[in-house]
Amino acid sequence: MADLFCRIICASAGTGKTYRLSLEYIALLLQYYGKPEFSIDNILALTFTRKATAEIRDRINSQLSMLLDTQPSDKRSGLLQDLRRLLPGNEPELSTRERNLLLSAKREISCDHSRLQVMTIDAYIGNIFRNIVRPLRNIESFDIDTQAVTKRMPFLMNHLMQPAFRARLNKLLSRKVSRSLDAYAKLFASLIQGRWLYYMITQRLLPNGDNRETSFRVRDIGLQPDNNSNLIAFTEAMQVLLSLIHDIWQGQQKYDLQGYLTKDFRQIVESGGFSIAAIVQTLKTISASPVEAEKLLAVLIAKNIWSGSLIRKATHGEHTALMENAQQEAIRHLADHLMQCLYVPEQNEIIELWKIILDEYDRLIYRYKNMTYDDISWFSFEALFSEEPPFFDPQSEVSASEFYQFLSHRTRFLLIDEFQDTSLIQFNIIKPIIGEITAGEGSKPFGGLIVVGDEKQSIFGWRGGQRDLLLNLQSIFPSMQDVQTERLDQCWRCGFTLMQFINSLFREPQIHSYLADKKMNWEYNTIRSANAAAEPETCVELCLRNHSRAKGGQLRAEDIYADFVATMVVPAIQEDPTGSIAILCRKGKELSQIQQALDDCGIKSLYQPDRSICEHPLVSPLLDWLRFVAWGDWSNFLGFLRSDYLRINTALLKQVLDTIAQSQAQSRKNGSCMSIDFKAMPIIESLHTMAQTQCRQSLSHICRQMVDIYLANQDKSERDYLNLHKFQGIVTDWELNSSAGGKSIPDFLAYMSENAASEDFKQASVSVTDSLQLLTIHKSKGLQFKRVFVFYNLSGGHSVDSTRLAWALEYADKDFHQISDFGISYHYQKVLKASSYRHLWEAEQNRELLEEMNNLYVAFTRAESKLHLYFTYQNKDGWAEFLASRKEESLPALLCDSCLNYYVSKGIQADNRGIYRLESEYKRQSSEPVREQPAVQQHAEKDYSSLLQNIPVSLEPDWGSMKPVDKPTILDWKKVWLEERPNLLGDLAHYYLSFVIRNLASEHDYALRRCMLRFGSLLPRENILSLAELCHRTCQQNPMLFEKQWDKIFTELEIRGDTGLLRIDRLMLNTASNVALIVDYKSGQIHDTMQLEEYRLALQKLYNLSAYRIDLMFLKLDK
């Protein structure tokens, strides 16, 4: 019988996903290494990024080394304990056989790194393409080029300008006229990048005969002849609406009927008059023309057609409700009409153009042999599945027999990390491998699948990631039996206070009510903190700013970045500048604005934008200089003069401009080119002379010379020097490898222009630990920082790119194998939104909203101890009105409102800066004096001239300034332990109180008798009576300990914790409200604040208390 298993691990942020995945790898080695059929490369781990690949490889090697280390340590014991949970048996130490297996495996991996099969999913598909698909396609060689689509665009446009396609293209694009065809490059690029969508539409569309729940499907439009039923229904709805307005007008008659209509609607219908019959007739005429009907629809969607000042809800509530319904009905029917005469015809045109573009694009791939990762994925899928006939038929039971039996023979254990970010095309490529491994039959008698992911961290939907693959995985593979699903619910990143804050936000009832109304699935399970060390420093801050331009607004929109830095960032860094710090935003443009605000405050930050090295401020002037040397363009010369290399002042710049202008005017007058005389400006003269001599020198010499001369005395950042070095490397490599393309300066400039946007030409990044970093939320995923600032503009919205296609899909089943309906538009997305087919639009909107929710979850969970949230919005009437206005996309606003409610529930008010601050109850106690924190660094010129004068003559200490240090006080241990005996008295008090449950007199009598029996031979009777009186008095002073709400009370309760057996003095439960209170009696001088937290963590591990709010209390027994 085959040894097979399937395991799905749902790992929330900070719960040790990488640790667990590497542990699973080692567990497989212990189980199968040494079997004749097993090889180390039978285990394949797929990741989403190269960074994750490096982390997992490093973690596997480090854990192997730790397990093989003979020196005992707490880390090794914990690692071995966690490993035992994945293996049969519970031995506390590795057996001799297990140690030998791991030692052999480690040596094998060390000798041949390829045996450790950990790679990105793109690299894995690349291997499939290189070894199997490329020979089938007769592709001799290829290069990975992330800018391949951009580079082929001129050839593609030239192809589309052929007479056979021009008329078809003109019909589609003329509805949105641009100045040139280049303006439509994004449209064509989106068609290429959406190749999988085209495949789904043309190859995997559900047959028409299949019955589905949805009664309105876009694909059915046009199958039946148009009988103008939608226009008739539109006219009838408008007749009802106008009649209702007419009835109100007759009752008031303050103005003419037209005065009761809005200005925009009046302008549309004014040509035919303003009687009801005339307006209806005009509407019939307008709606008969699709172009005019679209304009009418826009007016109806924008706002109600009646005057709000004359027809108010307060006085005409019943009428306005009927009018609103009538207008919505009119909008829907008119939109349905436009779906038939505008939307679907355009959709068909797009699909025809799509095929033309993809065919030509594939031809260009074979010609130039440069491919993106998406191209490789598609070619791999197409070669294996979608040929006519395909090489392998994925629908057949014997599909891909040669291919997938080969792969599954080698790969028997598949570990997939970040599964929620897997795209559908990637999933379809590895799907048969998963099916083969989990089917129960194969070339080897063992196999397994381990999937790790978190649907809450799916933030790459715009790149094809499909979060529901993780949720539906078991239903996609019916052959999976006994699937083990496990949730990692211990966070090792942050402390209890921050974790409680995050749990409260993402379990907020109003958020999940909104999600339920929208039929969106976003499950959140409570996560427990396991990092008590981060608790003492924990603080969470919230700031909410209104940047409305209206009177009374807190600040202007352009000032929000400076306010964010001044209000939150500067004070926090002044308080504690140590540790890793990050500022997270949604958009790169916001980070640029924040970086400028930080520079204005003199705070050094590290923003590593995803820009070309050609745009770097020290590389761009060098390119300008090379252009001037090659072509003599004075604009490039001036650009170099104003750069960081020279930074000439405006007076000298004006003198240079005047000299150039006079010389050019004289040349035009004489009809011949004259040399320019810069003798009055020696610096400019030397530069001009240098350019004339450098035209005969090598590129690398020119660049080095300019850097050595003009940057030698400038103090530049590490990032600047890294990028200069990288550019010099590009120049040197080009000189060595460009024999076929020429070695002139124009050739190099053309090479730089062609490759400026490629991955290899991105600016170099600086590896940092303790510095202020600026990152987008997407780039911060997988990272963690001691302090995190999150900037979020609630009024910013999502930028709608009108140059790309808008599309929506409705999948037929949970396996995403077929689609039941689709919608594609370049101009008419608003028509779809207003029509009876808006469910397609809503599904796409809900997906984007969930991804935005995931973005915020990722941002909030990057902090280890300090989280600072800055929300800004724009509304003249304030927060409540803004929240009410965000009906369709209110998830981020609801989350912000949940933050506010959390602080209100804690009784926390905003300070004078408008900041709500929540701190941990357990402050780090230190006897060290508080050192003055360094002030924020200001920009200043460095002056080293006085250094020589300050060298000390003698290293002898200044004895006169020294202060005597008092000797530490030594306790009289005889008095402490034999006379005062605090431990014995403390034991007596705890023993007495263990019998007091409800503060009854009988309980106190019984407690005193028991204490006499137990301690009567150790303490005088009067001491016992005195301490009993103290306990009785303490109980009377704390009546809340005995209230009826505590229906279950335990004393001296023993539970098992991470550090061993724990004993809780008093535990009280309110089972009706799911509240628990831990009471710790303190009779001595030691108050271990972390002890209570250890009690709380231990109780939270108990299943029956996992949903409880657990409060903590010290009870001091003072005499």
N, C-alpha and C positions, 0 to 999 in steps of 0.2 A: 504494500500500500504506500502511495506517495506521501512524503512528509511536506505538506503545504500549509501556508498560513497567509492571512491578509490582515493588515493592521492599519487603521486610520487614526492618526494622532492630531488632535486639534490643539494647537499651541498658541495661546494668546501672547501678547507682547511681554517680553521679559521672563517667560516661563522656562527658558533653557532649551530652546528648540535645537540649536546646534549641539549642545551637550548631549541631548537625548539621541539625536541621529547618529552621532559618533559612537555612543554607547551601544546602539542597536547593531552597528557595524562590528564592534568587538564581540558582542554576544554571538553573532553569526560565525565569527572565526572560532570561538570556543566550541560551538555546536558542530561545525562541519569541517573545520580544517583538519586534515589528516585522513579524511575519507578518500578512497581511491578516485571517486568520480568528481571530487571537489577541487577547484582551483580558486586562488584569491580573486582573480579577475572574473569569477562568476558573480561577484557582488558589484553592482553598478549603482552609484549614487549620482543623481541628476540635480543640479541646482539652477537657480535663476540668474545669478550674476557671478562674475569671476571672483569678486570679493568673497562671496559665500563659499565658493569652491576652495579658495585658499584657506578660509577659516576652518572648514570641515577637515581638510587634509591635515592641517596643523593640529587640530584637536584630536584626531585619531592617533597621530604619531605621539603627541604628548601624553595621551591617556595610556597608550601602550607602554611608554617609558615609565610612567608612574606606577602602573601595575607590576612591572617587572623590577621595580626598585625594591631592594631588600630592607631599606630603612623605613620603619613605621612612621606614619604621619596621619593627622586627622583627615587631610584631603584624600589620601589613599584609602583610608578606611571608609570614608563616605562614598568614594567612587566604587569600591568593591561592594558595598552594601547596595548601591543603586543597580549595579550589574547583576547581582543575585536575584533581583526582582524580575529580571528578564530570562533567567535560566532556572532549570529545576535544581532543587537543593538549596540549603541555606548555610553552607560552610562559611565560617568567618574569614578564611584565608584560601588563596589559590592552592589547589593540589599540585603535586609534582607534574602530573600529566598536563594540567592546564597551563602551568608556567612554561613548560617545554613547547606547547602548542603556540602560545603567544610569542615566545622567543623566536621560534622558527619563522612565524609569520612576519615578525618585525624585521628579521634578517633578510627575508625574501623581498619585502617591500624596499628595504634600504639598498639592496643590490639592483633592483629593477623597479624604478618609480612608476612605470606604466602598469605594474600589477595592481596598484591602488587606483581603481577606476572611479575617480570623482571628477566630474566635468559639468559644464553648463549644458543645458538642453540644446542650445544652438550649436555647441561644439559636437554634441552627439549626433545631431542631424547632419552636421557637416561631415562627420565620418561616414555616415550612411551614403551621403551624396558622393563623397570622394572615392569610396571603395566599391560602390555598387551602381549608383545612378550614373555617374560620370562616364564609365565605360559603355553603359547601355545607350547613352545619348551621344557618344562619340565626341565628347568634349575633352580635348587633349590637355588643356590647362585653363585655369581661371584664377582671378584675384578677388579678394573680398574688398569691396569698396562701398562704404555706407552712403556715398554721394552718387552712386551709379544712376539713380533715377534723374537727378538734376543734370548730370552730364549728358544724358541721352535726350533731354527735352528738346534741344534745337533740332535734332534729326527727326524726332517724333512730330514736331510741329511742321517741319518741311514736308513730311509724308501726308499730314492732314490737309495741306494746302493743294493737294492734287485735285483736279476737276471732279474726280469720282466722289470725293468726300466733302468738297468745299460747301456745296449747297446744303448738305445735311448738317454740317457743323454750323453754318451760318444761321440756320433755322433755330438751333438750340441756343446759341450764344447771343443772338441779336436781342433777346428779351432783357439782357443785362449788358449793355454796351460798355466796353472799355476801350482805352485808347489804342491798344495793340494786342496782338495775340499772346504776347508774353504775360499779360495780366491774367490769363487763364491757365497759367502753368500749374497753379495749386489744384485746379479742378482736374487736370489730366493726371497729376501726381496722386491725387486721392483715388482716382479710378485704378491706378496701378497698385497702390497700397491696399485697396479693397478687393483684391483679386479673389480672396476666399468668399466674399459676399457674392461676387458674380458666379462663382462655381455653385454656391448654395441655391441661387435663384434659377440657374439654368439646368442644374443636374439633380438637385435634391428638394425640389418643390413638390409638396404633397399633391397627389392627383386630385382633380376637381371633384371627383365623385365622393371623396372622403368627407364624412360629416364631422363638423366641429361645433363647439359650443357657440363660437362667435358667429352672429348672423350677418355682420357686415364685414366683407373682405374686399380689399382693394383689388385683388387679382380677379374678382368676379365682375368688376366694372367693365362695361363694354361688351360683355357676353350677350347681353340683351339689348335690343334697340331702344334708343332714348325716346320716351313718350312724353317728355317735358313734365313728368309728374312732380319733379323737385321744384321746377319754376312755378307750377300751379300752387303747390303747397307753400312756397315762399310768398307768393302774392296774397294768399288767404291769410297767412300769419301777419303780414304787414297791414292788411285790411283791418284785422282785429286790433292791432296795436294803434293804428291811426284813429279807429273808432273810440277807443278808450281815451286817447288824448282829446278827441273832439268832445266827448262827454264832459270832461273836466273843464275844458275851455268854455263850453256853453254855461256851466254853472258859475264861472267867474267873469269871463269876457272882459278882462282887463286890457288885453291887446287883441290884435288880429290873431288868427290861428297860427300863422307863421311865427309869431312871437313865442309860441310855446314849443318851437322846434330849435334844436341847436344850430349854430352857424354852419358847421360842416355839412349837416344833412340838408339844410336849406339851399346851400350852393349847388348841391347835386340835383335837386328836384325843382328848382325855381323856374326852369324854362317852360314847364307846363302849367304853372299856376299852383295855388295852395288849397284848393278844395280837396276833399278826400278822394273823389273820383279822379281828379287831375293828377294827384300825387301817385295814386295806384297805377294809372296809365303810364306815367313817366317811369315808374319803377319797372313796369313790364318792358318798356322800350330799352331801358338801361341793361336789364338782366339778359336781354337777348344777345347782347354783345359780350363775349367772355372778358375782353379787356376792360370794358366799363364796369362789368359786374364785379371784377376783382377789386376795382377802386371802391365800389359801393360796399363790398364786404369789409374792406379795411375801415371804412367809416363806421359801420355797424359794430365791428369788434372793438373799436377804440373806446366808445362810451355810449350811454343811452342817447336816443335821438330826441328826448324831451328835455326841456329846461328844468334843471334841478331847483332853481330859485322860485319857479312858479308852481311846480308840482313836487311837493315834499312828501316824504314817507310819513312824517308825523301827522299830516292832515289827510293824506290819501293812501293810507297803508294798503288797503285791499286792492285799490286800483293799481298802485305801483307794482305790487306782486304779480298781478295779471299781465301788466305791461312788460315786466322783465321776462316773464315766461314766453310771451308772444315774440319779443325781440330775439330771444335765444333760439326759438323755433325757426324764426325767419333766417337767422344766421346759419343754422344747421342745414336747412334745405338749400340755401343759396350755395353754401360750401359743397354740399353733395353734388349740386349741378356743376360747379367748377371742377370738382374731382373728375367728372366724366369728360368735360370738354377741355381742361387744361392740364391737370395733374397727371392723369394716366397717359395721354399722348406724349407728354414730355418724358415720362418714365420709360416708355417704349423707345423714344429717340435716344435716351441715355444708354439703354442696354445695347442698342445697335452700335452706337459710338464706342461703347466699352469694348466690344469684341474687336473692333478695328484697332483700337489703341493697344490692347493686349497682344494681338497677333504681331503688330509691328515692333512692340517692345521686346517680345521674345526673339524676333529676328535680329534685333540689335544686340541682344545678349550673346547670341551665337557669333556675332561679328566681332564684338569688342572683348568678350570673355571677362568682363568685370560684373560682379554680382553682389547684391545686398544679402543679408541673412534671410530676409523674407523671400528673396528669389530662390535661395538654396532650399528653404523649407518647401516652397511651392513646387520646384522641380522634382524634389524628392517625392512629394505626395503624388504629383502628376505621373511620374514615371512608374510608380508602384500601383496606383489605383485608377487614375482617370484617363488612361489612354483608350482608344477605340480600336480594337479591344485592349483593355489594360494589360500590363505585364502580369499583375496579380489582381484578382477580383476580390475586394474586401467583403462582398456579400456571400461569396461561396464558402462552404464549410472547409474546403481544402485550399483556401486562399493563401497566397504567399508561402506555399509549402517550402520552396527552396530558400527563400529569403528569411522568413520568420523562424523556420526551424534552425537555420544557421545562427541567427541572433539569439534565440532562446536557448540554444545549446550552450552558448557561451555565457549569456546572462541568465542566471537562475534566481537571483535575488535583486529586486529593483527597489531602490530607495529614492523617493522623489521629495525634494524640499520645495517650499513655497508653491505648493500645487495650485493654490488659488490664482496665481499669476500666469498659469499655462494658457496659451492661446488655443483656439479650436483646431487650427491646422497642425500645431505641435502635438496636440492630444490625439488627433486622428492618425498621426504617424506612429506614435508609440502605443496606441490603443490595441492593435493586434498582438504586440509583445506582451502587454499586460494580460490580455485574454489568454495567450498561450501559457504564460507562467502560472496563472491562477486556475487554469482549466482542470488540473488534476492529472493530466497526461502529458508526458514530455519525454525528452531524451534522457533525463536524469530523474532519479526518484525523490527529488526535493526541489523546493522553490518557494518564493514568497514575495509579497509586495508590502512595502511600508511607505505610507504617504503621510507627509507632515505638512500642515498648512493652517491658515487661519482666515476664514472668509471675511473677518472684520478688517484685515489688512490688505484686501484686494484693492489696489489703487492704480492699476495699470490697464484698466479697461480700454482706455484710448489707444493702447498699443496691442489690443486683441485679447487681453487677459479675461478669463471667464470664471468668476467666483463660484458660480453654481455647479461647476464641475466637481468641486470638493464636496458640496452638499449632496449631490446626486450620484456620487461615485458607485455606491453599492447597487443602485437600480440600473446603472449603465452596464454593469457586469453581473448578470444573473448567476453566472457560474461561481461567483464568490460565495463560499459557504463559511459559516462561523466567523464572520468578520468581527474583529475586535476593534471597538471604537473607544478611544481613551482621550480624556481631556486633561491637559496639564493646567492645574489650577493654583499653582504656587508661583508667585512672582519673586524673582531673585534680584530684581533691579531696584525697587524702591521700598520705602518703609510703609508702616501701617496707615499713617495719616494720609499720605498721598494716594495710596491704593484705595482707601475708603472713599476719598474724594472722587476718584475715577469710577469706582463701582457705582457710587450714588448717581453720577451724571448719566452714565450709559444704561442704567436701569430705571431712569426717570419715567414714571407712568405716562406723562404727557407726550413724551417722545414715542413710546411704544404704542400709545393710542393712535398717534398720527400714522405710524408705520402700518398698524392694523387697518386703518381706514383706507390707506393706499394699497393694501394687500401686498406689502413689502415684507420680506423675510429678513430680519436682522436680529438674530438671537444673541443675547449677552448673558454669560454665566459669571457669577461672582468669583473674583480672583482673590486669593489670600496672599498677604505679604509674608515673605520668608526672609527678608533682609532687615533684621532688627538694627543692624549697625547704621543704616541710613536714616533711622527714625529721628535721632536727636536734632539733626540739622534740617529737618523737613520744614518747608514753608510753601504755601500756595497763595499767589496773589492774583487778583482780578481787577481789571480796569475797563470800564465801558464808557466810550466817548461818542458824543453826537457831533458830527461835523457839518450840521445843517447850516446853510447860508442865511437862513431866516434869522430874524431878530431873536436874541436869546440863545442861539446856538453856542455851544461851548468853544468851538474853534472852527477855522476854515478847513476845507478839504485838503488844501495844499500844505497845511501845517500838521497833519496827523502824524507824519513820520518823525518830525522834530519833536512833537509832543510825546510820542512813544519812547523815543530815546531819552528825553529829559525827565520824563515821569517815572519810567520803569527801569531802563537799562542803567543809566548813570548812578542812581542811588544804590542799586543792587551791587554793581561792580565796586563802588566805593566801600560798601559794607564788607564785601568778601570777593576779592579779585582772583582767588585761587581756583584751581580745578578747571575742567573742560566746560566751556560755555558755548551755547549755540542760539542763534536767532533763526526761527523758522517762519517761512511765508509760503503762500500758494504760488506766487509768480516771481520770476526773476526781476521784473521791473520794480516790484516793491522792494526787493533786496538792494537794488541799486540806489533807490531813494534813501533807504535806511543807512546804507554805507556812507552816503553823502552827509547825512545827519550825524553819524558817528565821527566822521572826519572833522565836522564843524565843532564838535565837542572835544576833539583831541584824543579820541579813543581809537586805538589801533585795532583793526579787525581784519579778518581774512575772508574775502569773498572770492570763491573760485568759480567764475562763470563758465559756462560751456561755450566759450568763444574761440575763434580761430587765433592762432599765434600771429597771424598777419595784422590783427587788431591790437596787439599789445603795444603800449605806449613807447616802448624802446625798440620794437621791431618795425612798426609802421614807419617811423622816420628813416630807418635804414633803407626800406623799400622805396620811399620817396627819393632818397639820395641816389639810389641805383637808377631810378627812372630819369633823374636829371642827368646823371653821367651818360646814360644811353641815348636819350632823346633831347636833352637840353630844354625841358619844359620848366619855365620859371615858376609855375605854380608849385611844382614839386620842390624846387629850391627854397621857396618861401616857407613851405610846410616844414622842411628840415630846420630852417632858422628859428621857427617858433616852437620847436619841439623841446623835450627835456635835455637834448644834447647841447643846445646853445641858449635858448630862452632869451633872445634879444628883446630889448625894450621897444616900445611903440615908436619912439623918436627915431631910432636906428632903422626900424622896419619901414617907416615912412620915407626915410632918405634912400633906402634901397629901392623902394617902389618908384620914387621919382626918378632915380637914375636909370632904371630899366625903361620906364615910360619915355623919357627923353631920348634914350638911345634908339628905341624902336620907332619913335616919330621921325628921328633924323634918318634912319634907314629907309623908311617909306618915302621920305622926301628925296633922298639921293637915288632910290631905286636899287640899292645894294645893301647887303648885310654888313653891319659894322660891329666890331668888338666893343664891349661895354667896359668903361674905365671905372674901376672901383678903388682907385688909389687913395681917395679921401677916407676910405673905410678899410683899414688894414685887415681886419678879421674877415670881411667879406672877400677882399682881394685874395687872401690866402686860400679860402675855400674854393673860389672860382678857379684858381690856378691848379689846386689839388684835383678838381674834377676833370680838368683837361688831361692831366697825367694819368689818372686812374683808369681811363677808358681802355688802356693797354695792359692793365694788371688783372690778376685773377680775382674772382668774386670773394673768396675767403680772405685774401689779403686786404681787399677794400674794406670789408666789414670789420675785420680785426683792427685795422688802422683807425677807423672812425670811432670805434669803442675805446681804444687805448688813448686817443687824443682827447676826446670830449667827455668821457665818463670816468677818467682815472681818479679825479678828485671829488667825485660825487658819492654819497653814501646811499646806495640803493638797497631795497629789501631783498630777502632771500628769493622771493618769488620772481623778482625782476631778473636776478642773475640766472636763475634756473631757465627762464624763457630765453634769455640771450644765449645761453649755452645750447639750448635745444635748437634755436635758429641757426647757430653756427654749425651744429651737427647736420642740419638739413642742407645747408650750403655745401659742406664738405662731401656729404653723400651724393649730392647731385653732380658735383664736379667729377667724382669717381665713376659714376654709373650713367652718365649722359652722353656717351660717345655717339650714340645713334641719333640723338635729337639735337645735337649742337651744344656748344658751351658758351655762347655769347650771353651778355646780360639780358637782352630781350628774350632769349630762350628761357632763361631762368625765371624772369618775371611772368612769362606765360605759364610756366610750370607751377609757380606759386598761385597764380590766379585760378588755374584749373583745379588745384587740390586744396584750396584755402578752407573749404568746409569739410574736408575728410577727417576721419577719426585721428589719424596720425598727426594732423596739423592743429590739434587742440592745444590750448595753452597748458603748460606744465602746472601740476598741482603741488602744493607744499604739504608734506606730512607733518601734522601738528598734534599735540596732545592738549596742553594747557594754553589755549588761546580762544579768543572770541571768533567763532565761525558763523558765516551767514550761508544758509542752505535753504533750498526749496524743500517742501515736505517730502516730495518723492525721493530726493537725494538723501534725506535723513533716515530713510527706512533701513533698519538693521543696525543703526548706530545708537549710542546712548551717551548722555552728557550729565555732568553733575548739576548744571543749571541750564534750563531751557526757557527761552522767551518765544511765545507764539503770537505773531501779529496776524489778525484776521479782519478784513474789511467786509462786513456783512452786506454793504450796499454795492460792493464791487461787481457782484454777479459774474457770470461766465461770459467771456468774450466770444461772440458768435462770428465765426469766420464765414463771410458770405461768399468767399471764393471757392469753397469746398462743397461737396455734395452733402445733403442731409439724408440719412437713411435710417430705417427702423425694420427690425425683423421680429416675427412671431414664430417661435420654435414649436414644432408639432409635439415633441415629447421631451422628457427630461434628459434624454441622451444626446440632444442637440444634433441628431443625425439628419433630420428633415425640418423644413420650415413650412408652415401652413399659410403664411401671408407675409408680404413685404411692402415697403413703400420707399421710393427714391425720388428725390426732387432737387432741383438746382434753384428754382425760383418760388415754389409754391408750398413751402413747409407750413405757412400759416393757414393755408386752405385745409391741409390735413388736420391741423389742430382744431379747427372749428367744425369739422365735419362729423358724420356718424362713425367715421373710421379713426377717431381720435385715440382709441385704445392703443394703436400702434405708437402714436406720439407719446402717450402717457407712459407706456412701457419703457421707452427710451429715456424719458425724463426721470422716471423712477430709478433706472439704472444709474444715471448721472448723480441723482441725489444720494443714493446709497454709497456711491464712490466718494462723494464729498464727505459723507458721514465717516467713511473709512479714513479719509485724509485727516480729519480732526482726531480720530482715535489714534492714528499713528503719531500725530504731533504731540498729543497729550501724554503719550506713554514713552517718550524719549528721555524724560528726566529721571535722575536717580534720587534727588532730594529736594530740588528747588524748581518750581514751575511757576512761570509768570505769564498770565493770559491777558492780552490786550485786544478787545473787540471794539470796532468803530462802526458806526452806522450813520445814516443821513435821513432825518425826518424832522420837520419843523415842529411837530406836536409832541415829540418825545418817544421814549422807548415803548410804552404800551401801544401807542398807535402804530409804530413801526412794526411791532410783532404781529399786530392784527392784520396789517397790510400784506404780510408775506405768506399768503395762503398756499400758493402752489409750490413754493420751494422754501419751506420754513424750517427744515431740519437744522441747519447751522444756527438760525436764530433761536430755535427751541433749545438747542444745546447751551447757547449763551444764557438764555433765561433760566435754565436749570442750574447753571453756575450761580447766578444771582440768588435763586431760591435756596441753594445750599448754604450760602453765607447768612441769609436771613434766618434760616432754621437754626443756625448756630448762634444767633444773636450778635453777629459781627456787623459793624457799621463801617462805612467808608471813612478814611482819614481825610485830612485837609487837601491831599492830592487827588482824592477821588478813588483811592485804592482800597479794596477789601483784602485783608491779610489774615491768613489762617496759618498758625504755627503748631508744631507738635507739642503735646503736653509734656514731653520728656526732653527738657533742655539739657544740652551737654554741660555737665558741671565741671568746672575747672578752677583751680586755685591760682592759675597763672594770671598776672595782670593783663588787662586788655591793652594790646598794642595799637598804636595809632595806625590806621590803614593808610597806605599810600594814596595820595591824591591822583585824580585822573591826569594822565600825562598830557602836557600841552606841547604843541609844536614850537620848537625853538631851535635857533641855530646852535650847533655844538661848538664850543670854544675850548680847545685843548692847550692854549698858550700858557695857562697858569699851572699846569700839572707839575712842571719841574720845580716850581717854587714851594710846592706843598709836600715835598718828600721829607719825612721826618728825619731829624738828625740822629735821634736815639730811639731805640725800641724799648727803653726802660719804661715800665708802667708809671702812671701818675699816681703815686701812693696817696697824695693828699686828698684826691677826689674820691677815694674808696670809702665805703661805709662798712661798719662791722656787721657781720652776719650772726644772728642769734643761733645758739646751739639748739637742735631739735629737742623738744620735751620728751623725756622718757617716762613712760607710764609705770606706775607702781603695780606690777602685775599681781603681787600678793594681795594688795588691797582690792584689785579688780575682781580676781577670781575666787578668793577665799572669804573676803569680807562683804563687798557689795554684791557679788554673784548675780550680775544682770541676766546671764543666760538662764539660770535657775528660776529667777523671778519671771522672766519672759515665758518659760515653759509652763509655769503655774497659771499665768494669765490666759495663755492659749488653751490650756486644759480646762479652765473654768468656763470660758466662753464657748467651748465646743458643746456644752450641754444646754446653752441658752438658745432656743429656737424662736419662741414667740414672746420672750421677755415676761414670762409668768413667774409669780412668786414661788410656785412649786419647783420650777426649773432652777431658780437661784439657790433654793434650799438644797436641792439634790446636788448641784454643782459644788456647793461649799462642803458637803459631807464627803464627796468623792475626792476633793482636794485635800481634806484633812487626812483621809486614809492614805493617799499617795505621797503627800509631802510632809506629813506630820513628824516624821523622824528626821527630816532634813532642815526644817525651818521652825522657829518659834511660833506658837499659836497666834500671838498678836500680829506677827508679820503676815500670816495667811489671812487673818480676818481683815487686816488693812488692805491687802491686795484684792480680796473679794469685794470689799466696799468700793474700791476704785473701779472694778469691772462693772459693778451694779450701777454706779453713778454714770459711767460711760454709756451704758445701755439706755439710761433714762434721758441722756442728752442727745441721743441719736434715734429718735422714734421712727425715722423713715426705714430703718433696717427691719422693722417688724410690721410694716404696713400689709394690709390684706392682699394687695396686688401681687405680692411675692407668694405664689401658691406652692412653690417647691423651694426648700432650703436645705443645703448640704453643708456640714461642717467637717473640717479636717479631711477634705476629699482628696484622695490620691489618684493621680492620672499619670499616664506615660507621656513624657515630652522628648524632644530631640536630645536633651542632655541627660536623660535618665528619669527617675521617678520624681514627680513634683507633688507637693501637698498644698492645697488651697485652704486658707483659714475659713473662709465662708463664701459660698456660692449661692446666689438667690436667682430664681427664674420667674419671669412673668410670661407664662406660656400663651396667654391671650394676645399679648403685644409682641411676642418674639424678642424680649429684652432680657439680658442677663447682666448681673452685677457681681463683680469679684471684689471682695473686701479683704484687705490684708492688714492684720493687726501689727502695730509697731510700738514696742515697749522699750527699745534700745536706741542707740545713736546712729545705727546704720540704716539708710533708706535706699535700697537698690531699686531704682525706678525701672530698670529693664526687667526685673523679676516679674512684675505684673504683665509686661508685654509677652514674656515667655509663657505665662499662664494663659493669656488670651490666644496665642498661636496654638498652644496645645489643645485648648477647648474647641477652636475652630476646625480642627481636624476631625472632631467627633461628628458623625453624620447628622445626629439629631440637633446639633447646635450650629450647623453650617449656615443656616439662614438667620441666625440671631444677631442682633446688635449687642455687643458685649462691652459694657462700661466698666471702669476701674475706679477703686477708691482705697485710699490709705485711711486707717482709723488709729489715731494716735492715743495711747494710753498714758496720759499725763497725770502725775500725782498732784 
